């Protein structure tokens, strides 16, 4: 019997946490994909989805911290996660390099997220067998 | 292997369409085939004579006019939405192709993205 086909995925999240369920749904999907033996090439945060990568979100202690939960999954499985630089800069998500470039008082990018261009998404389109989008649903 | 980016949000009042346009330009910059489809309130992107400076925004029709120059293969407009918003072909930017937005249209693209 042939082994089931292993697929590679790029996940694109465009909905913000605490505005939409997109980051949570994407996390559940990622866990299911990995449990089924498939691979996630990368996670790309776009538009309002970049808010998932803010280390400053401080939800009440009895609510899920989606930034932290995503960070744990990404680190455990060594999955690269990139926030789109154009979306991030407009919305006030900065890493130390962008903080210095724009002379801002703080950086707030959560580890292990990185900031990079839409080229990362294009590469995902070319490399992965599936690209799945998680929108706000609004 | 063409990607279809669907813009179904109006050009002003919502940023989703702009980010869709950026995706299209990005694919084109990497020499990947891409087409844009405007549907729903998104067809308002295609109106000629926009005056976005009156609301302190940039005119999106300028970006769009450059789309084919930058390598976006097609600008498509959903005919039903054009009718709904009272837009005739003469009201639209040059180079827009009117299509029926139906499953057969989508099946000809390898990726369909609706940001």
gemmi code that builds the backbone of each chain (N, CA, C; Angstrom):
import gemmi

chains = {
    "A": [
        ("UNK", (0.850, -1.190, 0.000), (0.000, 0.000, 0.000), (0.889, 1.244, 0.000)),
        ("UNK", (0.669, 2.181, -0.919), (1.527, 3.371, -0.932), (1.276, 4.232, 0.309)),
        ("UNK", (2.334, 4.888, 0.798), (2.157, 5.746, 1.966), (1.372, 6.992, 1.537)),
        ("UNK", (0.603, 7.569, 2.467), (-0.177, 8.762, 2.108), (0.766, 9.884, 1.669)),
        ("UNK", (0.292, 10.682, 0.759), (1.128, 11.753, 0.231), (1.363, 12.822, 1.303)),
        ("UNK", (2.629, 13.180, 1.449), (2.974, 14.247, 2.390), (2.868, 15.585, 1.667)),
        ("UNK", (2.105, 16.493, 2.254), (1.930, 17.813, 1.646), (2.704, 18.858, 2.437)),
        ("UNK", (3.072, 19.934, 1.751), (3.682, 21.068, 2.438), (2.720, 22.253, 2.353)),
        ("UNK", (2.656, 23.006, 3.422), (1.678, 24.093, 3.523), (2.352, 25.433, 3.800)),
        ("UNK", (1.779, 26.478, 3.197), (2.015, 27.841, 3.658), (0.687, 28.335, 4.211)),
        ("UNK", (0.715, 28.863, 5.441), (-0.509, 29.411, 6.040), (-0.420, 30.935, 6.025)),
        ("UNK", (-1.468, 31.577, 5.543), (-1.514, 33.038, 5.502), (-2.635, 33.497, 6.429)),
        ("UNK", (-2.289, 34.315, 7.411), (-3.289, 34.806, 8.369), (-3.490, 36.299, 8.129)),
        ("UNK", (-4.727, 36.694, 7.798), (-5.000, 38.118, 7.551), (-5.943, 38.722, 8.595)),
        ("UNK", (-6.482, 37.891, 9.468), (-7.383, 38.408, 10.508), (-6.629, 38.589, 11.819)),
        ("UNK", (-6.935, 39.660, 12.542), (-6.247, 39.960, 13.803), (-6.828, 39.150, 14.955)),
        ("UNK", (-5.977, 38.821, 15.952), (-6.519, 38.198, 17.155), (-7.405, 39.203, 17.904)),
        ("UNK", (-8.404, 38.704, 18.606), (-9.315, 39.522, 19.419), (-10.214, 40.416, 18.571)),
        ("UNK", (-10.053, 40.374, 17.240), (-10.998, 40.999, 16.319), (-11.693, 39.893, 15.557)),
        ("UNK", (-10.910, 38.860, 15.253), (-11.416, 37.730, 14.480), (-10.887, 36.442, 15.093)),
        ("UNK", (-11.416, 35.329, 14.619), (-10.961, 34.032, 15.098), (-9.854, 33.464, 14.206)),
        ("UNK", (-9.422, 34.250, 13.208), (-8.474, 33.723, 12.215), (-7.209, 33.099, 12.831)),
        ("UNK", (-6.522, 33.775, 13.786), (-5.303, 33.162, 14.329), (-5.579, 31.847, 15.066)),
        ("UNK", (-6.707, 31.775, 15.753), (-7.062, 30.552, 16.483), (-7.394, 29.410, 15.519)),
        ("UNK", (-8.196, 29.709, 14.507), (-8.549, 28.684, 13.518), (-7.296, 28.193, 12.799)),
        ("UNK", (-6.418, 29.120, 12.470), (-5.171, 28.756, 11.795), (-4.302, 27.874, 12.696)),
        ("UNK", (-4.287, 28.175, 13.993), (-3.496, 27.369, 14.930), (-4.039, 25.944, 15.006)),
        ("UNK", (-5.370, 25.820, 15.097), (-5.982, 24.490, 15.120), (-5.676, 23.723, 13.836)),
        ("UNK", (-5.743, 24.437, 12.719), (-5.443, 23.821, 11.433), (-3.984, 23.359, 11.393)),
        ("UNK", (-3.087, 24.214, 11.888), (-1.652, 23.878, 11.881), (-1.397, 22.625, 12.711)),
        ("UNK", (-2.037, 22.544, 13.865), (-1.852, 21.378, 14.736), (-2.350, 20.106, 14.042)),
        ("UNK", (-3.468, 20.220, 13.338), (-4.023, 19.056, 12.631), (-3.122, 18.633, 11.476)),
        ("UNK", (-2.591, 19.609, 10.774), (-1.685, 19.339, 9.642), (-0.442, 18.588, 10.124)),
        ("UNK", (0.136, 19.084, 11.232), (1.363, 18.468, 11.757), (1.065, 17.071, 12.304)),
        ("UNK", (-0.081, 16.943, 12.979), (-0.444, 15.638, 13.553), (-0.651, 14.596, 12.457)),
        ("UNK", (-1.060, 15.045, 11.271), (-1.292, 14.121, 10.154), (-0.003, 13.822, 9.392)),
        ("UNK", (1.118, 14.391, 9.859), (2.408, 14.070, 9.251), (2.812, 14.972, 8.099)),
        ("UNK", (2.045, 16.042, 7.863), (2.410, 16.988, 6.810), (3.372, 18.036, 7.362)),
        ("UNK", (3.832, 18.909, 6.480), (4.837, 19.900, 6.862), (4.285, 21.300, 6.644)),
        ("UNK", (4.632, 22.219, 7.520), (4.302, 23.628, 7.297), (5.594, 24.350, 6.932)),
        ("UNK", (5.647, 24.870, 5.700), (6.850, 25.573, 5.225), (7.029, 26.898, 5.944)),
        ("UNK", (5.926, 27.627, 6.050), (5.997, 28.934, 6.700), (4.608, 29.440, 7.019)),
        ("UNK", (4.593, 30.413, 7.943), (3.363, 31.138, 8.272), (3.609, 32.585, 7.881)),
        ("UNK", (2.655, 33.173, 7.153), (2.808, 34.551, 6.693), (1.662, 35.384, 7.248)),
        ("UNK", (2.010, 36.449, 7.961), (0.997, 37.342, 8.533), (0.857, 38.545, 7.615)),
        ("UNK", (-0.380, 38.842, 7.240), (-0.614, 39.912, 6.279), (-1.786, 40.763, 6.747)),
        ("UNK", (-1.783, 42.037, 6.368), (-2.868, 42.929, 6.779), (-2.999, 42.939, 8.299)),
        ("UNK", (-4.245, 42.904, 8.783), (-4.470, 42.934, 10.234), (-3.894, 41.714, 10.944)),
        ("UNK", (-3.582, 40.672, 10.202), (-3.000, 39.471, 10.795), (-1.676, 39.725, 11.492)),
        ("UNK", (-1.007, 40.829, 11.141), (0.305, 41.106, 11.758), (0.195, 41.358, 13.266)),
        ("UNK", (-1.004, 41.751, 13.721), (-1.168, 42.012, 15.163), (-0.889, 40.764, 16.001)),
        ("UNK", (-0.965, 39.601, 15.381), (-0.644, 38.364, 16.098), (0.801, 38.370, 16.590)),
        ("UNK", (1.662, 39.133, 15.926), (3.098, 39.115, 16.257), (3.500, 40.211, 17.235)),
        ("UNK", (2.520, 40.876, 17.845), (2.869, 41.915, 18.826), (3.075, 41.301, 20.200)),
        ("UNK", (4.242, 41.557, 20.762), (4.564, 41.028, 22.082), (3.847, 41.826, 23.181)),
        ("UNK", (3.246, 42.941, 22.803), (2.630, 43.825, 23.796), (1.176, 43.495, 24.103)),
        ("UNK", (0.570, 42.596, 23.346), (-0.824, 42.240, 23.639), (-0.888, 41.641, 25.043)),
        ("UNK", (-1.813, 42.128, 25.850), (-1.916, 41.666, 27.237), (-3.366, 41.287, 27.548)),
        ("UNK", (-3.836, 40.167, 26.998), (-5.216, 39.768, 27.259), (-5.395, 39.356, 28.723)),
        ("UNK", (-6.627, 39.386, 29.238), (-6.879, 38.949, 30.613), (-6.363, 37.521, 30.814)),
        ("UNK", (-5.965, 37.212, 32.056), (-5.278, 35.936, 32.311), (-6.173, 34.723, 32.074)),
        ("UNK", (-7.505, 34.909, 32.058), (-8.370, 33.758, 31.794), (-8.739, 33.645, 30.321)),
        ("UNK", (-8.051, 34.399, 29.459), (-8.260, 34.271, 28.016), (-6.975, 33.787, 27.360)),
        ("UNK", (-7.123, 33.117, 26.228), (-5.954, 32.592, 25.523), (-5.078, 33.734, 25.006)),
        ("UNK", (-3.755, 33.540, 25.134), (-2.811, 34.476, 24.525), (-2.344, 33.849, 23.209)),
        ("UNK", (-2.923, 34.297, 22.111), (-2.676, 33.641, 20.814), (-1.263, 33.858, 20.323)),
        ("UNK", (-0.672, 34.992, 20.667), (0.721, 35.244, 20.275), (1.630, 34.206, 20.922)),
        ("UNK", (1.389, 33.982, 22.201), (2.206, 33.018, 22.946), (1.971, 31.595, 22.435)),
        ("UNK", (0.709, 31.233, 22.220), (0.418, 29.860, 21.754), (1.020, 29.604, 20.385)),
        ("UNK", (0.918, 30.582, 19.512), (1.519, 30.434, 18.177), (3.045, 30.347, 18.306)),
        ("UNK", (3.604, 31.177, 19.183), (5.061, 31.177, 19.363), (5.562, 29.813, 19.806)),
        ("UNK", (4.814, 29.173, 20.690), (5.215, 27.848, 21.181), (5.204, 26.826, 20.046)),
        ("UNK", (4.147, 26.858, 19.240), (4.061, 25.899, 18.127), (5.173, 26.134, 17.099)),
        ("UNK", (5.402, 27.396, 16.774), (6.418, 27.734, 15.764), (7.801, 27.291, 16.231)),
        ("UNK", (8.087, 27.534, 17.509), (9.398, 27.185, 18.051), (9.566, 25.668, 18.111)),
        ("UNK", (8.529, 24.983, 18.602), (8.620, 23.527, 18.752), (8.856, 22.835, 17.409)),
        ("UNK", (8.278, 23.373, 16.344), (8.389, 22.712, 15.040), (9.323, 23.445, 14.075)),
        ("UNK", (10.011, 24.452, 14.604), (10.977, 25.232, 13.799), (10.354, 25.706, 12.489)),
        ("UNK", (9.166, 26.301, 12.612), (8.465, 26.837, 11.433), (8.753, 28.341, 11.346)),
        ("UNK", (9.267, 28.806, 10.203), (9.483, 30.245, 10.066), (8.144, 30.990, 9.988)),
        ("UNK", (8.057, 32.112, 10.671), (6.839, 32.932, 10.638), (7.234, 34.369, 10.347)),
        ("UNK", (6.590, 34.943, 9.335), (6.976, 36.258, 8.838), (5.777, 37.177, 8.838)),
        ("UNK", (5.960, 38.390, 9.373), (4.942, 39.429, 9.250), (5.338, 40.324, 8.079)),
        ("UNK", (4.380, 40.617, 7.211), (4.650, 41.473, 6.042), (5.113, 42.851, 6.516)),
        ("UNK", (6.232, 43.314, 5.969), (6.821, 44.568, 6.468), (5.916, 45.768, 6.186)),
        ("UNK", (5.267, 45.801, 5.029), (4.419, 46.957, 4.711), (3.204, 46.995, 5.639)),
        ("UNK", (2.600, 45.822, 5.880), (1.462, 45.758, 6.806), (1.907, 46.117, 8.222)),
        ("UNK", (3.091, 45.640, 8.600), (3.581, 45.811, 9.974), (3.912, 47.270, 10.272)),
        ("UNK", (4.643, 47.906, 9.373), (5.070, 49.293, 9.635), (3.864, 50.214, 9.749)),
        ("UNK", (2.875, 50.041, 8.867), (1.685, 50.893, 8.922), (0.957, 50.760, 10.253)),
        ("UNK", (0.984, 49.543, 10.818), (0.190, 49.278, 12.019), (0.998, 49.349, 13.303)),
        ("UNK", (2.266, 49.750, 13.212), (3.056, 49.924, 14.432), (3.611, 48.640, 15.000)),
        ("UNK", (4.008, 47.715, 14.136), (4.711, 46.507, 14.586), (6.146, 46.613, 14.067)),
        ("UNK", (7.099, 46.703, 14.984), (8.485, 46.961, 14.596), (9.433, 45.972, 15.255)),
        ("UNK", (10.478, 45.584, 14.523), (11.583, 44.863, 15.159), (12.668, 45.907, 15.464)),
        ("UNK", (13.711, 45.525, 16.169), (14.720, 46.537, 16.555), (15.327, 47.261, 15.344)),
        ("UNK", (15.498, 46.574, 14.224), (16.086, 47.222, 13.042), (15.166, 48.328, 12.515)),
        ("UNK", (13.857, 48.045, 12.448), (12.909, 49.059, 11.961), (12.732, 50.172, 12.990)),
        ("UNK", (12.815, 49.810, 14.266), (12.744, 50.838, 15.314), (13.864, 51.851, 15.111)),
        ("UNK", (15.072, 51.338, 14.833), (16.218, 52.216, 14.638), (16.044, 53.036, 13.353)),
        ("UNK", (15.588, 52.366, 12.280), (15.458, 53.047, 10.983), (14.472, 54.207, 11.060)),
        ("UNK", (13.346, 54.001, 11.753), (12.315, 55.032, 11.818), (12.381, 55.855, 13.105)),
        ("UNK", (13.429, 55.625, 13.902), (13.657, 56.379, 15.142), (12.422, 56.384, 16.028)),
        ("UNK", (11.895, 55.201, 16.288), (10.724, 55.045, 17.139), (11.163, 54.655, 18.551)),
        ("UNK", (10.302, 54.920, 19.557), (10.720, 54.678, 20.945), (10.728, 53.211, 21.370)),
        ("UNK", (10.182, 52.307, 20.584), (10.118, 50.913, 21.037), (10.032, 49.954, 19.856)),
        ("UNK", (10.391, 48.718, 20.108), (10.140, 47.622, 19.166), (9.229, 46.638, 19.886)),
        ("UNK", (8.382, 45.936, 19.140), (7.384, 45.083, 19.794), (7.147, 43.759, 19.077)),
        ("UNK", (8.103, 43.329, 18.259), (7.912, 42.073, 17.538), (8.202, 40.897, 18.470)),
        ("UNK", (7.226, 39.993, 18.587), (7.379, 38.820, 19.452), (8.269, 37.778, 18.770)),
        ("UNK", (9.116, 37.104, 19.555), (9.871, 35.966, 19.036), (8.878, 34.810, 18.891)),
        ("UNK", (9.052, 33.936, 17.917), (10.110, 33.880, 16.901), (9.705, 34.520, 15.570)),
        ("UNK", (8.729, 35.443, 15.596), (8.289, 36.066, 14.349), (9.395, 36.949, 13.776)),
        ("UNK", (9.369, 37.092, 12.454), (10.295, 37.987, 11.778), (9.500, 38.931, 10.899)),
        ("UNK", (10.156, 40.003, 10.445), (9.515, 40.951, 9.529), (10.226, 40.851, 8.186)),
        ("UNK", (9.462, 40.681, 7.123), (10.044, 40.590, 5.780), (8.985, 40.964, 4.752)),
        ("UNK", (9.353, 40.922, 3.495), (8.471, 41.402, 2.431), (7.523, 40.347, 1.887)),
        ("UNK", (6.662, 40.812, 0.975), (5.698, 39.910, 0.335), (6.376, 38.820, -0.494)),
        ("UNK", (7.663, 39.000, -0.779), (8.413, 37.962, -1.501), (8.352, 36.626, -0.778)),
        ("UNK", (8.250, 36.666, 0.553), (8.132, 35.431, 1.339), (6.828, 34.698, 1.008)),
        ("UNK", (5.785, 35.487, 0.792), (4.486, 34.891, 0.417), (4.562, 34.321, -1.003)),
        ("UNK", (5.208, 35.069, -1.902), (5.368, 34.590, -3.282), (6.127, 33.262, -3.279)),
        ("UNK", (7.184, 33.200, -2.454), (7.961, 31.968, -2.368), (7.107, 30.812, -1.854)),
        ("UNK", (6.239, 31.117, -0.892), (5.309, 30.103, -0.396), (4.398, 29.581, -1.491)),
        ("UNK", (3.913, 30.505, -2.338), (3.042, 30.118, -3.457), (3.765, 29.151, -4.399)),
        ("UNK", (5.069, 29.405, -4.565), (5.842, 28.602, -5.509), (6.255, 27.262, -4.913)),
        ("UNK", (6.573, 27.266, -3.600), (7.159, 26.078, -2.967), (6.139, 25.095, -2.429)),
        ("UNK", (5.129, 25.601, -1.740), (4.248, 24.732, -0.969), (3.219, 24.052, -1.862)),
        ("UNK", (2.817, 22.851, -1.458), (1.780, 22.196, -2.242), (0.410, 22.815, -1.981)),
        ("UNK", (0.236, 23.477, -0.819), (-1.023, 24.152, -0.529), (-0.727, 25.492, 0.140)),
        ("UNK", (-1.504, 26.510, -0.237), (-1.465, 27.793, 0.473), (-2.870, 28.016, 1.015)),
        ("UNK", (-3.001, 28.137, 2.335), (-4.322, 28.241, 2.956), (-4.423, 29.589, 3.670)),
        ("UNK", (-5.562, 30.274, 3.448), (-5.769, 31.626, 3.979), (-6.747, 31.614, 5.145)),
        ("UNK", (-6.442, 32.413, 6.160), (-7.321, 32.572, 7.317), (-7.670, 34.051, 7.435)),
        ("UNK", (-8.913, 34.383, 7.036), (-9.350, 35.772, 6.991), (-10.214, 36.099, 8.206)),
        ("UNK", (-10.569, 37.364, 8.311), (-11.359, 37.796, 9.466), (-12.794, 37.289, 9.381)),
        ("UNK", (-13.255, 36.983, 8.196), (-14.622, 36.501, 8.046), (-15.658, 37.597, 8.144)),
        ("UNK", (-15.212, 38.850, 8.264), (-16.151, 39.972, 8.364), (-16.678, 40.351, 6.988)),
    ],
    "B": [
        ("UNK", (-0.629, 28.489, -14.623), (-0.165, 28.710, -13.235), (-0.445, 30.147, -12.769)),
        ("UNK", (-1.469, 30.754, -13.370), (-1.766, 32.150, -13.010), (-2.530, 32.228, -11.681)),
        ("UNK", (-2.161, 33.210, -10.867), (-2.882, 33.489, -9.627), (-3.936, 34.559, -9.891)),
        ("UNK", (-5.133, 34.346, -9.381), (-6.191, 35.357, -9.481), (-6.367, 36.002, -8.111)),
        ("UNK", (-6.213, 37.321, -8.059), (-6.462, 38.070, -6.823), (-7.827, 38.734, -6.971)),
        ("UNK", (-8.727, 38.441, -6.046), (-10.082, 38.996, -6.108), (-10.196, 40.176, -5.146)),
        ("UNK", (-10.616, 41.300, -5.666), (-10.828, 42.477, -4.815), (-12.327, 42.731, -4.739)),
        ("UNK", (-12.895, 42.520, -3.547), (-14.348, 42.662, -3.380), (-14.689, 43.752, -2.367)),
        ("UNK", (-13.688, 44.570, -2.037), (-13.908, 45.661, -1.086), (-13.722, 46.993, -1.797)),
        ("UNK", (-14.423, 48.042, -1.347), (-14.331, 49.340, -2.028), (-12.928, 49.951, -1.870)),
        ("UNK", (-12.560, 50.866, -2.757), (-11.205, 51.420, -2.714), (-10.948, 52.322, -1.507)),
        ("UNK", (-12.004, 52.919, -0.965), (-11.834, 53.796, 0.194), (-12.736, 53.279, 1.305)),
        ("UNK", (-12.307, 53.456, 2.548), (-13.110, 52.971, 3.674), (-12.682, 51.603, 4.146)),
        ("UNK", (-11.722, 50.997, 3.451), (-11.305, 49.638, 3.790), (-9.955, 49.400, 3.137)),
        ("UNK", (-9.024, 48.786, 3.871), (-7.669, 48.633, 3.359), (-7.453, 47.311, 2.624)),
        ("UNK", (-8.405, 46.414, 2.692), (-8.183, 45.060, 2.162), (-7.856, 45.069, 0.672)),
        ("UNK", (-8.527, 45.912, -0.092), (-8.285, 45.965, -1.527), (-6.868, 46.407, -1.847)),
        ("UNK", (-6.371, 47.379, -1.074), (-5.000, 47.864, -1.303), (-4.000, 46.756, -1.056)),
        ("UNK", (-4.266, 45.967, -0.029), (-3.331, 44.891, 0.260), (-3.447, 43.791, -0.792)),
        ("UNK", (-4.614, 43.652, -1.382), (-4.761, 42.729, -2.509), (-3.965, 43.195, -3.718)),
        ("UNK", (-4.021, 44.497, -3.957), (-3.266, 45.060, -5.078), (-1.756, 44.873, -4.859)),
        ("UNK", (-1.313, 45.086, -3.623), (0.115, 44.879, -3.303), (0.522, 43.430, -3.576)),
        ("UNK", (-0.370, 42.496, -3.269), (-0.068, 41.085, -3.541), (0.109, 40.860, -5.050)),
        ("UNK", (-0.773, 41.474, -5.826), (-0.688, 41.306, -7.280), (0.627, 41.885, -7.808)),
        ("UNK", (0.970, 43.091, -7.338), (2.214, 43.728, -7.796), (3.429, 42.908, -7.372)),
        ("UNK", (3.337, 42.305, -6.196), (4.453, 41.509, -5.706), (4.677, 40.267, -6.572)),
        ("UNK", (3.594, 39.593, -6.914), (3.721, 38.437, -7.817), (4.325, 38.877, -9.150)),
        ("UNK", (3.823, 39.999, -9.669), (4.312, 40.494, -10.959), (5.803, 40.827, -10.864)),
        ("UNK", (6.216, 41.390, -9.731), (7.628, 41.753, -9.556), (8.529, 40.527, -9.579)),
        ("UNK", (7.990, 39.389, -9.169), (8.757, 38.146, -9.202), (8.447, 37.344, -10.479)),
        ("UNK", (7.920, 38.030, -11.480), (7.633, 37.413, -12.789), (6.659, 36.248, -12.710)),
        ("UNK", (5.734, 36.308, -11.749), (4.717, 35.272, -11.649), (3.430, 35.794, -12.297)),
        ("UNK", (2.772, 34.966, -13.125), (1.560, 35.429, -13.796), (0.432, 35.707, -12.802)),
        ("UNK", (-0.216, 36.844, -12.963), (-1.260, 37.245, -12.013), (-2.336, 38.062, -12.734)),
        ("UNK", (-3.572, 37.870, -12.305), (-4.701, 38.648, -12.817), (-5.484, 39.192, -11.631)),
        ("UNK", (-6.149, 40.326, -11.831), (-6.975, 40.940, -10.790), (-8.435, 40.882, -11.226)),
        ("UNK", (-9.306, 40.472, -10.312), (-10.745, 40.481, -10.583), (-11.431, 41.391, -9.567)),
        ("UNK", (-12.202, 42.342, -10.071), (-12.948, 43.257, -9.204), (-14.408, 42.844, -9.204)),
        ("UNK", (-14.948, 42.672, -8.003), (-16.343, 42.251, -7.894), (-16.968, 42.929, -6.679)),
        ("UNK", (-18.294, 42.873, -6.575), (-18.980, 43.544, -5.467), (-18.617, 45.028, -5.475)),
        ("UNK", (-18.469, 45.604, -4.276), (-18.109, 47.020, -4.180), (-16.705, 47.276, -4.731)),
        ("UNK", (-15.949, 46.215, -4.923), (-14.605, 46.339, -5.494), (-14.580, 46.939, -6.889)),
        ("UNK", (-15.700, 46.867, -7.635), (-15.694, 47.437, -8.997), (-15.487, 48.955, -8.967)),
        ("UNK", (-15.735, 49.576, -7.802), (-15.529, 51.024, -7.717), (-14.064, 51.430, -7.860)),
        ("UNK", (-13.156, 50.466, -7.694), (-11.742, 50.720, -7.983), (-11.557, 51.185, -9.424)),
        ("UNK", (-12.428, 50.743, -10.304), (-12.217, 50.913, -11.741), (-12.812, 52.203, -12.287)),
        ("UNK", (-13.458, 52.978, -11.436), (-14.085, 54.224, -11.883), (-13.035, 55.221, -12.342)),
        ("UNK", (-13.328, 55.874, -13.441), (-12.485, 56.985, -13.870), (-12.808, 58.232, -13.050)),
        ("UNK", (-11.831, 59.132, -12.958), (-12.077, 60.451, -12.364), (-12.247, 60.454, -10.866)),
        ("UNK", (-11.555, 59.578, -10.164), (-11.631, 59.572, -8.703), (-10.895, 60.791, -8.139)),
        ("UNK", (-11.409, 61.332, -7.036), (-10.798, 62.513, -6.416), (-10.503, 62.222, -4.948)),
        ("UNK", (-9.630, 61.250, -4.733), (-9.369, 60.781, -3.374), (-8.673, 61.840, -2.520)),
        ("UNK", (-8.026, 62.826, -3.166), (-7.330, 63.857, -2.375), (-8.315, 64.645, -1.512)),
        ("UNK", (-9.596, 64.652, -1.900), (-10.601, 65.365, -1.105), (-10.832, 64.697, 0.249)),
        ("UNK", (-10.452, 63.427, 0.372), (-10.552, 62.760, 1.671), (-9.165, 62.350, 2.165)),
        ("UNK", (-8.140, 63.114, 1.736), (-6.755, 62.905, 2.192), (-6.277, 61.481, 1.947)),
        ("UNK", (-6.663, 60.925, 0.795), (-6.150, 59.609, 0.426), (-5.535, 59.682, -0.967)),
        ("UNK", (-4.875, 58.610, -1.341), (-4.273, 58.546, -2.679), (-5.285, 57.969, -3.657)),
        ("UNK", (-5.288, 58.489, -4.871), (-6.146, 57.941, -5.920), (-5.692, 56.531, -6.270)),
        ("UNK", (-6.594, 55.572, -6.139), (-6.172, 54.205, -6.443), (-6.134, 53.940, -7.947)),
        ("UNK", (-6.850, 54.759, -8.731), (-6.872, 54.464, -10.172), (-5.494, 54.671, -10.799)),
        ("UNK", (-4.650, 55.522, -10.175), (-3.291, 55.696, -10.712), (-2.500, 54.401, -10.560)),
        ("UNK", (-2.589, 53.795, -9.384), (-1.899, 52.511, -9.165), (-2.385, 51.483, -10.179)),
        ("UNK", (-3.701, 51.474, -10.356), (-4.285, 50.454, -11.224), (-3.877, 50.632, -12.682)),
        ("UNK", (-3.789, 51.897, -13.114), (-3.399, 52.146, -14.500), (-2.008, 51.583, -14.766)),
        ("UNK", (-1.178, 51.542, -13.691), (0.194, 51.043, -13.845), (0.260, 49.523, -13.781)),
        ("UNK", (-0.846, 48.888, -13.427), (-0.800, 47.443, -13.150), (-0.296, 46.637, -14.336)),
        ("UNK", (-0.830, 46.922, -15.509), (-0.419, 46.118, -16.664), (1.034, 46.418, -17.048)),
        ("UNK", (1.453, 47.664, -16.810), (2.856, 48.027, -17.084), (3.790, 47.203, -16.185)),
        ("UNK", (3.366, 46.993, -14.944), (4.203, 46.261, -13.993), (4.053, 44.743, -14.110)),
        ("UNK", (3.258, 44.284, -15.068), (3.240, 42.848, -15.319), (1.994, 42.121, -14.857)),
        ("UNK", (0.969, 42.853, -14.393), (-0.311, 42.192, -14.096), (-0.978, 41.888, -15.433)),
        ("UNK", (-1.306, 40.620, -15.654), (-1.730, 40.187, -16.984), (-3.111, 40.686, -17.372)),
        ("UNK", (-4.044, 40.689, -16.415), (-5.425, 41.033, -16.751), (-6.073, 41.839, -15.640)),
        ("UNK", (-6.910, 42.803, -16.021), (-7.812, 43.480, -15.080), (-9.221, 43.061, -15.481)),
        ("UNK", (-9.875, 42.314, -14.609), (-11.198, 41.793, -14.917), (-12.239, 42.460, -14.029)),
        ("UNK", (-13.433, 42.693, -14.577), (-14.537, 43.253, -13.794), (-15.754, 42.353, -13.954)),
        ("UNK", (-16.380, 42.065, -12.825), (-17.579, 41.229, -12.825), (-18.762, 42.030, -13.375)),
        ("UNK", (-19.387, 41.514, -14.427), (-20.437, 42.272, -15.125), (-21.652, 42.548, -14.235)),
        ("UNK", (-22.030, 41.588, -13.407), (-23.193, 41.779, -12.535), (-22.947, 42.927, -11.541)),
        ("UNK", (-21.738, 42.979, -11.000), (-21.411, 44.041, -10.046), (-21.362, 45.398, -10.730)),
        ("UNK", (-20.858, 45.439, -11.958), (-20.837, 46.712, -12.708), (-22.255, 47.253, -12.859)),
        ("UNK", (-23.188, 46.374, -13.197), (-24.584, 46.782, -13.356), (-25.133, 47.297, -12.023)),
        ("UNK", (-24.818, 46.556, -10.968), (-25.336, 46.922, -9.638), (-24.869, 48.316, -9.229)),
        ("UNK", (-23.628, 48.675, -9.595), (-23.100, 49.981, -9.210), (-23.258, 51.015, -10.322)),
        ("UNK", (-24.045, 50.688, -11.338), (-24.341, 51.655, -12.394), (-23.142, 52.049, -13.227)),
        ("UNK", (-22.211, 51.136, -13.406), (-21.000, 51.442, -14.170), (-21.096, 50.839, -15.571)),
        ("UNK", (-20.939, 51.694, -16.570), (-20.896, 51.246, -17.961), (-19.430, 51.162, -18.382)),
        ("UNK", (-19.122, 50.424, -19.447), (-17.722, 50.320, -19.894), (-17.053, 51.686, -20.062)),
        ("UNK", (-17.802, 52.692, -20.483), (-17.226, 54.015, -20.720), (-16.773, 54.689, -19.410)),
        ("UNK", (-17.306, 54.240, -18.288), (-16.942, 54.816, -16.986), (-15.646, 54.244, -16.431)),
        ("UNK", (-15.144, 53.190, -17.068), (-14.033, 52.430, -16.473), (-12.678, 52.857, -17.015)),
        ("UNK", (-11.657, 52.548, -16.248), (-10.285, 52.746, -16.699), (-10.054, 51.933, -17.976)),
        ("UNK", (-9.064, 52.353, -18.744), (-8.744, 51.629, -19.983), (-8.171, 50.254, -19.645)),
        ("UNK", (-8.460, 49.299, -20.512), (-7.817, 47.986, -20.383), (-8.543, 47.004, -19.494)),
        ("UNK", (-9.760, 47.360, -19.049), (-10.517, 46.452, -18.191), (-11.383, 45.529, -19.049)),
        ("UNK", (-11.338, 44.255, -18.711), (-12.117, 43.260, -19.444), (-13.305, 42.846, -18.581)),
        ("UNK", (-14.509, 42.856, -19.137), (-15.709, 42.470, -18.393), (-15.931, 40.963, -18.511)),
        ("UNK", (-16.172, 40.337, -17.361), (-16.375, 38.881, -17.352), (-17.572, 38.532, -16.469)),
        ("UNK", (-18.051, 37.306, -16.636), (-19.045, 36.779, -15.689), (-18.300, 36.033, -14.603)),
        ("UNK", (-18.528, 36.425, -13.339), (-17.855, 35.815, -12.196), (-18.605, 34.524, -11.853)),
        ("UNK", (-18.078, 33.408, -12.312), (-18.738, 32.118, -12.089), (-17.660, 31.053, -11.913)),
        ("UNK", (-18.050, 29.878, -11.417), (-17.057, 28.843, -11.097), (-16.110, 28.518, -12.255)),
        ("UNK", (-16.633, 28.521, -13.483), (-15.785, 28.178, -14.629), (-14.610, 29.155, -14.753)),
        ("UNK", (-14.844, 30.413, -14.381), (-13.779, 31.422, -14.453), (-12.669, 31.064, -13.462)),
        ("UNK", (-13.063, 30.736, -12.233), (-12.068, 30.455, -11.190), (-11.254, 29.209, -11.504)),
        ("UNK", (-11.871, 28.247, -12.167), (-11.188, 26.971, -12.382), (-10.002, 27.102, -13.333)),
        ("UNK", (-9.907, 28.230, -14.030), (-8.769, 28.378, -14.947), (-7.526, 28.946, -14.255)),
        ("UNK", (-7.626, 29.224, -12.938), (-6.469, 29.766, -12.216), (-5.924, 28.733, -11.219)),
        ("UNK", (-4.582, 28.758, -11.024), (-3.965, 27.773, -10.128), (-4.149, 28.171, -8.660)),
        ("UNK", (-4.144, 29.476, -8.376), (-4.396, 29.977, -7.023), (-5.452, 31.073, -7.119)),
        ("UNK", (-6.354, 31.095, -6.160), (-7.346, 32.182, -6.074), (-7.250, 32.764, -4.672)),
        ("UNK", (-6.995, 34.068, -4.610), (-6.794, 34.732, -3.318), (-7.788, 35.873, -3.189)),
        ("UNK", (-8.496, 35.906, -2.062), (-9.437, 37.004, -1.813), (-9.077, 37.630, -0.472)),
        ("UNK", (-8.139, 38.573, -0.462), (-7.637, 39.079, 0.815), (-8.676, 39.918, 1.575)),
    ],
}
model = gemmi.Model(1)
for chain_id, residues in chains.items():
    chain = gemmi.Chain(chain_id)
    for i, (resn, *xyz) in enumerate(residues, 1):
        res = gemmi.Residue()
        res.name, res.seqid = resn, gemmi.SeqId(i, " ")
        for name, pos in zip(("N", "CA", "C"), xyz):
            atom = gemmi.Atom()
            atom.name, atom.element = name, gemmi.Element(name[0])
            atom.pos, atom.b_iso = gemmi.Position(*pos), 0.0
            res.add_atom(atom)
        chain.add_residue(res)
    model.add_chain(chain)
structure = gemmi.Structure()
structure.add_model(model)
structure.setup_entities()
